[in-house]
Amino acid sequence: PEGSYIYPLGADALGAAITIASGLSFLEIAQAIGFIIMALLALLVYLFVGRISSKRTGIIAALFVVLMPRIARLGMQPIPELFGLVLMALALLLLARKNYRTAGLVLAATLLFHYRSFLNEALIIALFIIVYRKEIDFAKAKWI
């Protein structure tokens, strides 16, 4: 293809590590990993929405994630964007559980997989903090 490869190397490094550890070819792994990551994304969305709303709403949100055509297509091909979405859902869940330090680390790890997901995640986390700033005790929060 024309142009340069614009994705960071996190997804490629993860794929290589799984290939080496399992002894399977990357193509064999790629067939399964997309669906595994999609299931993980649905689980994280369920846990996050269930945490800030209700378990029933979490189930509905997870169902919407699985049935969303764009996510279904991403599940068939493990591209860096899918990893970025999973890390975004994980960071939001960690924020909802008031684990700010780990959420920050997950945000930073997103840079290894997908730049646009990182920017989206940073914006969503900023909005999350703005909306819930009265519930977050910044003086007692363990940031480092």
Phi and psi restraints in degrees (value plus and minus 20) as a CYANA .aco file:
   2 GLU   PHI     -96.0   -56.0
   2 GLU   PSI     136.8   176.8
   3 GLY   PHI      66.1   106.1
   3 GLY   PSI    -198.9  -158.9
   4 SER   PHI    -118.7   -78.7
   4 SER   PSI     142.4   182.4
   5 TYR   PHI    -100.5   -60.5
   5 TYR   PSI      93.9   133.9
   6 ILE   PHI    -114.3   -74.3
   6 ILE   PSI     -24.3    15.7
   7 TYR   PHI    -107.6   -67.6
   7 TYR   PSI     125.5   165.5
   8 PRO   PHI     -86.9   -46.9
   8 PRO   PSI     150.5   190.5
   9 LEU   PHI    -109.6   -69.6
   9 LEU   PSI     -14.3    25.7
  10 GLY   PHI     -79.6   -39.6
  10 GLY   PSI     -66.9   -26.9
  11 ALA   PHI     -86.2   -46.2
  11 ALA   PSI     -59.9   -19.9
  12 ASP   PHI     -86.1   -46.1
  12 ASP   PSI     -61.9   -21.9
  13 ALA   PHI     -85.0   -45.0
  13 ALA   PSI     -60.5   -20.5
  14 LEU   PHI     -84.1   -44.1
  14 LEU   PSI     -64.2   -24.2
  15 GLY   PHI     -80.6   -40.6
  15 GLY   PSI     -61.5   -21.5
  16 ALA   PHI     -85.1   -45.1
  16 ALA   PSI     -61.7   -21.7
  17 ALA   PHI     -84.1   -44.1
  17 ALA   PSI     -62.4   -22.4
  18 ILE   PHI     -86.2   -46.2
  18 ILE   PSI     -59.4   -19.4
  19 THR   PHI     -81.7   -41.7
  19 THR   PSI     -66.3   -26.3
  20 ILE   PHI     -86.3   -46.3
  20 ILE   PSI     -64.5   -24.5
  21 ALA   PHI     -87.9   -47.9
  21 ALA   PSI     -56.1   -16.1
  22 SER   PHI    -111.5   -71.5
  22 SER   PSI     -44.4    -4.4
  23 GLY   PHI      61.2   101.2
  23 GLY   PSI     -19.3    20.7
  24 LEU   PHI    -107.6   -67.6
  24 LEU   PSI     140.6   180.6
  25 SER   PHI     -95.0   -55.0
  25 SER   PSI     139.4   179.4
  26 PHE   PHI     -82.9   -42.9
  26 PHE   PSI     -55.4   -15.4
  27 LEU   PHI     -84.6   -44.6
  27 LEU   PSI     -58.7   -18.7
  28 GLU   PHI     -85.2   -45.2
  28 GLU   PSI     -61.1   -21.1
  29 ILE   PHI     -88.7   -48.7
  29 ILE   PSI     -61.1   -21.1
  30 ALA   PHI     -80.8   -40.8
  30 ALA   PSI     -51.9   -11.9
  31 GLN   PHI     -86.0   -46.0
  31 GLN   PSI     -54.0   -14.0
  32 ALA   PHI    -115.4   -75.4
  32 ALA   PSI     -54.0   -14.0
  33 ILE   PHI     -86.1   -46.1
  33 ILE   PSI     -54.2   -14.2
  34 GLY   PHI     -80.5   -40.5
  34 GLY   PSI     -64.2   -24.2
  35 PHE   PHI     -90.3   -50.3
  35 PHE   PSI     -56.3   -16.3
  36 ILE   PHI     -84.5   -44.5
  36 ILE   PSI     -64.6   -24.6
  37 ILE   PHI     -87.1   -47.1
  37 ILE   PSI     -57.1   -17.1
  38 MET   PHI     -83.7   -43.7
  38 MET   PSI     -60.9   -20.9
  39 ALA   PHI     -85.1   -45.1
  39 ALA   PSI     -60.1   -20.1
  40 LEU   PHI     -83.2   -43.2
  40 LEU   PSI     -60.1   -20.1
  41 LEU   PHI     -81.1   -41.1
  41 LEU   PSI     -65.7   -25.7
  42 ALA   PHI     -82.1   -42.1
  42 ALA   PSI     -61.1   -21.1
  43 LEU   PHI     -83.3   -43.3
  43 LEU   PSI     -64.9   -24.9
  44 LEU   PHI     -84.8   -44.8
  44 LEU   PSI     -59.2   -19.2
  45 VAL   PHI     -84.3   -44.3
  45 VAL   PSI     -62.4   -22.4
  46 TYR   PHI     -79.3   -39.3
  46 TYR   PSI     -67.2   -27.2
  47 LEU   PHI     -84.9   -44.9
  47 LEU   PSI     -62.1   -22.1
  48 PHE   PHI     -86.1   -46.1
  48 PHE   PSI     -72.8   -32.8
  49 VAL   PHI     -86.0   -46.0
  49 VAL   PSI     -57.8   -17.8
  50 GLY   PHI     -82.7   -42.7
  50 GLY   PSI     -51.5   -11.5
  51 ARG   PHI     -92.3   -52.3
  51 ARG   PSI     -61.5   -21.5
  52 ILE   PHI    -113.9   -73.9
  52 ILE   PSI     -30.3     9.7
  53 SER   PHI    -151.0  -111.0
  53 SER   PSI    -127.0   -87.0
  54 SER   PHI    -159.8  -119.8
  54 SER   PSI     142.3   182.3
  55 LYS   PHI     -82.2   -42.2
  55 LYS   PSI     -57.3   -17.3
  56 ARG   PHI     -83.4   -43.4
  56 ARG   PSI     -63.7   -23.7
  57 THR   PHI     -84.8   -44.8
  57 THR   PSI     -56.1   -16.1
  58 GLY   PHI     -82.7   -42.7
  58 GLY   PSI     -60.7   -20.7
  59 ILE   PHI     -84.3   -44.3
  59 ILE   PSI     -63.4   -23.4
  60 ILE   PHI     -83.8   -43.8
  60 ILE   PSI     -62.9   -22.9
  61 ALA   PHI     -83.0   -43.0
  61 ALA   PSI     -63.3   -23.3
  62 ALA   PHI     -83.7   -43.7
  62 ALA   PSI     -58.4   -18.4
  63 LEU   PHI     -84.1   -44.1
  63 LEU   PSI     -62.3   -22.3
  64 PHE   PHI     -81.9   -41.9
  64 PHE   PSI     -58.7   -18.7
  65 VAL   PHI     -82.6   -42.6
  65 VAL   PSI     -65.8   -25.8
  66 VAL   PHI     -87.0   -47.0
  66 VAL   PSI     -55.9   -15.9
  67 LEU   PHI    -107.2   -67.2
  67 LEU   PSI     -28.3    11.7
  68 MET   PHI     -86.4   -46.4
  68 MET   PSI     103.7   143.7
  69 PRO   PHI     -75.1   -35.1
  69 PRO   PSI     -61.0   -21.0
  70 ARG   PHI     -83.3   -43.3
  70 ARG   PSI     -62.8   -22.8
  71 ILE   PHI     -87.1   -47.1
  71 ILE   PSI     -60.6   -20.6
  72 ALA   PHI     -80.5   -40.5
  72 ALA   PSI     -62.0   -22.0
  73 ARG   PHI     -85.5   -45.5
  73 ARG   PSI     -60.3   -20.3
  74 LEU   PHI     -83.9   -43.9
  74 LEU   PSI     -53.3   -13.3
  75 GLY   PHI     -85.9   -45.9
  75 GLY   PSI     -40.6    -0.6
  76 MET   PHI    -106.7   -66.7
  76 MET   PSI     -33.4     6.6
  77 GLN   PHI    -163.1  -123.1
  77 GLN   PSI      88.5   128.5
  78 PRO   PHI     -90.9   -50.9
  78 PRO   PSI      73.7   113.7
  79 ILE   PHI    -127.3   -87.3
  79 ILE   PSI     143.1   183.1
  80 PRO   PHI     -75.6   -35.6
  80 PRO   PSI     -50.2   -10.2
  81 GLU   PHI     -80.1   -40.1
  81 GLU   PSI     -56.9   -16.9
  82 LEU   PHI     -85.0   -45.0
  82 LEU   PSI     -61.6   -21.6
  83 PHE   PHI     -82.2   -42.2
  83 PHE   PSI     -59.9   -19.9
  84 GLY   PHI     -81.8   -41.8
  84 GLY   PSI     -60.0   -20.0
  85 LEU   PHI     -85.4   -45.4
  85 LEU   PSI     -60.5   -20.5
  86 VAL   PHI     -84.5   -44.5
  86 VAL   PSI     -64.1   -24.1
  87 LEU   PHI     -86.1   -46.1
  87 LEU   PSI     -53.3   -13.3
  88 MET   PHI     -84.8   -44.8
  88 MET   PSI     -65.8   -25.8
  89 ALA   PHI     -83.4   -43.4
  89 ALA   PSI     -59.4   -19.4
  90 LEU   PHI     -84.1   -44.1
  90 LEU   PSI     -63.2   -23.2
  91 ALA   PHI     -83.0   -43.0
  91 ALA   PSI     -61.1   -21.1
  92 LEU   PHI     -84.9   -44.9
  92 LEU   PSI     -60.4   -20.4
  93 LEU   PHI     -82.8   -42.8
  93 LEU   PSI     -62.3   -22.3
  94 LEU   PHI     -84.4   -44.4
  94 LEU   PSI     -58.7   -18.7
  95 LEU   PHI     -83.3   -43.3
  95 LEU   PSI     -63.1   -23.1
  96 ALA   PHI     -83.0   -43.0
  96 ALA   PSI     -49.2    -9.2
  97 ARG   PHI    -109.9   -69.9
  97 ARG   PSI     -13.9    26.1
  98 LYS   PHI      43.1    83.1
  98 LYS   PSI      11.7    51.7
  99 ASN   PHI    -122.2   -82.2
  99 ASN   PSI      55.2    95.2
 100 TYR   PHI     -87.9   -47.9
 100 TYR   PSI     -58.3   -18.3
 101 ARG   PHI     -82.6   -42.6
 101 ARG   PSI     -68.5   -28.5
 102 THR   PHI     -87.7   -47.7
 102 THR   PSI     -55.3   -15.3
 103 ALA   PHI     -81.7   -41.7
 103 ALA   PSI     -59.8   -19.8
 104 GLY   PHI     -84.6   -44.6
 104 GLY   PSI     -59.1   -19.1
 105 LEU   PHI     -85.9   -45.9
 105 LEU   PSI     -59.3   -19.3
 106 VAL   PHI     -85.4   -45.4
 106 VAL   PSI     -60.2   -20.2
 107 LEU   PHI     -79.4   -39.4
 107 LEU   PSI     -64.9   -24.9
 108 ALA   PHI     -85.6   -45.6
 108 ALA   PSI     -58.7   -18.7
 109 ALA   PHI     -84.1   -44.1
 109 ALA   PSI     -47.7    -7.7
 110 THR   PHI     -81.3   -41.3
 110 THR   PSI     -49.4    -9.4
 111 LEU   PHI     -81.3   -41.3
 111 LEU   PSI     -44.4    -4.4
 112 LEU   PHI     -95.9   -55.9
 112 LEU   PSI     -36.0     4.0
 113 PHE   PHI    -132.3   -92.3
 113 PHE   PSI     -65.1   -25.1
 114 HIS   PHI    -179.2  -139.2
 114 HIS   PSI      96.1   136.1
 115 TYR   PHI     -83.5   -43.5
 115 TYR   PSI     -66.0   -26.0
 116 ARG   PHI     -83.9   -43.9
 116 ARG   PSI     -57.2   -17.2
 117 SER   PHI     -83.1   -43.1
 117 SER   PSI     -58.2   -18.2
 118 PHE   PHI     -80.4   -40.4
 118 PHE   PSI     -66.6   -26.6
 119 LEU   PHI     -84.0   -44.0
 119 LEU   PSI     -62.6   -22.6
 120 ASN   PHI     -82.1   -42.1
 120 ASN   PSI     -63.8   -23.8
 121 GLU   PHI     -84.5   -44.5
 121 GLU   PSI     -62.6   -22.6
 122 ALA   PHI     -81.5   -41.5
 122 ALA   PSI     -61.7   -21.7
 123 LEU   PHI     -84.7   -44.7
 123 LEU   PSI     -64.6   -24.6
 124 ILE   PHI     -85.2   -45.2
 124 ILE   PSI     -60.7   -20.7
 125 ILE   PHI     -84.5   -44.5
 125 ILE   PSI     -61.1   -21.1
 126 ALA   PHI     -81.5   -41.5
 126 ALA   PSI     -63.7   -23.7
 127 LEU   PHI     -84.8   -44.8
 127 LEU   PSI     -59.3   -19.3
 128 PHE   PHI     -79.7   -39.7
 128 PHE   PSI     -65.1   -25.1
 129 ILE   PHI     -85.6   -45.6
 129 ILE   PSI     -60.3   -20.3
 130 ILE   PHI     -83.1   -43.1
 130 ILE   PSI     -65.0   -25.0
 131 VAL   PHI     -87.6   -47.6
 131 VAL   PSI     -60.4   -20.4
 132 TYR   PHI    -122.5   -82.5
 132 TYR   PSI      -1.2    38.8
 133 ARG   PHI     -80.8   -40.8
 133 ARG   PSI     -49.2    -9.2
 134 LYS   PHI     -93.5   -53.5
 134 LYS   PSI     -44.2    -4.2
 135 GLU   PHI    -110.0   -70.0
 135 GLU   PSI     -34.5     5.5
 136 ILE   PHI    -115.3   -75.3
 136 ILE   PSI     101.3   141.3
 137 ASP   PHI    -110.6   -70.6
 137 ASP   PSI      73.2   113.2
 138 PHE   PHI     -83.8   -43.8
 138 PHE   PSI     -49.0    -9.0
 139 ALA   PHI     -88.0   -48.0
 139 ALA   PSI     -54.8   -14.8
 140 LYS   PHI    -114.8   -74.8
 140 LYS   PSI     -29.3    10.7
 141 ALA   PHI     -85.6   -45.6
 141 ALA   PSI     116.2   156.2
 142 LYS   PHI    -113.8   -73.8
 142 LYS   PSI      79.7   119.7
 143 TRP   PHI    -109.6   -69.6
 143 TRP   PSI     -54.0   -14.0
